[in-house]
Amino acid sequence: PITVITASSGDEIAGSLDEHGHGMFTYYFLKGLFAGKRTTRELIEFIKPNVQDEARRQNRVQTPMVFGRDVSF
């Protein structure tokens, strides 16, 4: 099965963290991996609230999404 994790929902624009040299989603994705998050569930539970909080600080909305046949959240 294939699982897709997107940086934002279809009607949102993904933001960046210029001071970290990455997009917001990529920054927290990598940070999650380095913190030992290995399953899709662990990663998305780490990424989603961090990206949403950071986007709010930038007065934006960004909601990472996960899609897949065997994914249930």
Backbone torsions as a table, in degrees:
resi	resn	phi	psi	omega
1	PRO	NA	149.7	179.4
2	ILE	-106.7	136.5	174.4
3	THR	-118.7	134.9	179.4
4	VAL	-117.3	126.8	173.9
5	ILE	-114.6	123.0	-178.9
6	THR	-106.5	154.7	-178.5
7	ALA	-70.7	-25.8	-178.6
8	SER	-157.2	168.8	175.5
9	SER	-75.0	170.8	-173.1
10	GLY	-61.8	-24.6	-177.7
11	ASP	-104.9	15.2	180.0
12	GLU	-116.9	159.8	176.5
13	ILE	-108.1	129.5	179.6
14	ALA	-72.8	134.9	-178.2
15	GLY	-98.0	174.8	-178.6
16	SER	-125.2	163.8	172.7
17	LEU	-120.2	83.9	-173.7
18	ASP	-55.5	-35.8	-179.0
19	GLU	-66.8	-17.5	178.5
20	HIS	-105.8	-6.1	176.7
21	GLY	74.3	21.3	-179.3
22	HIS	-142.1	165.2	166.2
23	GLY	-68.5	158.9	-178.2
24	MET	-58.5	-46.6	-179.7
25	PHE	-62.4	-47.9	-178.4
26	THR	-61.3	-41.5	179.1
27	TYR	-57.6	-50.0	-178.0
28	TYR	-75.1	-27.4	174.3
29	PHE	-62.8	-50.7	179.5
30	LEU	-64.3	-41.3	178.9
31	LYS	-61.5	-39.3	177.1
32	GLY	-63.9	-43.5	177.8
33	LEU	-61.4	-46.0	179.6
34	PHE	-65.2	-24.7	178.1
35	ALA	-85.2	1.1	176.5
36	GLY	95.1	7.5	177.4
37	LYS	-74.1	121.8	-174.5
38	ARG	-121.3	-28.7	-179.7
39	THR	-89.6	160.2	177.1
40	THR	-56.8	-44.1	-179.8
41	ARG	-60.1	-48.3	-179.7
42	GLU	-60.6	-43.7	-179.1
43	LEU	-64.3	-49.9	-175.9
44	ILE	-68.2	-33.9	177.2
45	GLU	-68.2	-23.5	174.9
46	PHE	-85.6	-47.3	-174.3
47	ILE	-66.9	-51.2	-169.8
48	LYS	-55.7	-54.5	-178.4
49	PRO	-66.3	-34.4	179.2
50	ASN	-66.1	-44.3	178.9
51	VAL	-65.8	-43.7	179.8
52	GLN	-61.5	-43.0	179.4
53	ASP	-64.7	-44.6	179.7
54	GLU	-63.8	-41.1	178.6
55	ALA	-63.0	-40.7	177.7
56	ARG	-60.7	-38.9	178.0
57	ARG	-63.5	-24.8	177.4
58	GLN	-95.7	12.0	-179.3
59	ASN	58.1	42.2	178.5
60	ARG	-134.5	173.1	173.7
61	VAL	-120.5	128.7	175.6
62	GLN	-146.2	121.4	-176.0
63	THR	-124.2	101.6	175.3
64	PRO	-58.8	144.5	-177.1
65	MET	-125.3	154.7	176.2
66	VAL	-131.0	135.4	-178.8
67	PHE	-133.5	139.3	176.4
68	GLY	172.6	155.0	-176.2
69	ARG	-63.9	-38.4	-175.6
70	ASP	-103.8	20.4	-177.4
71	VAL	-100.8	127.2	175.2
72	SER	-136.4	122.9	-179.9
73	PHE	-127.8	NA	NA
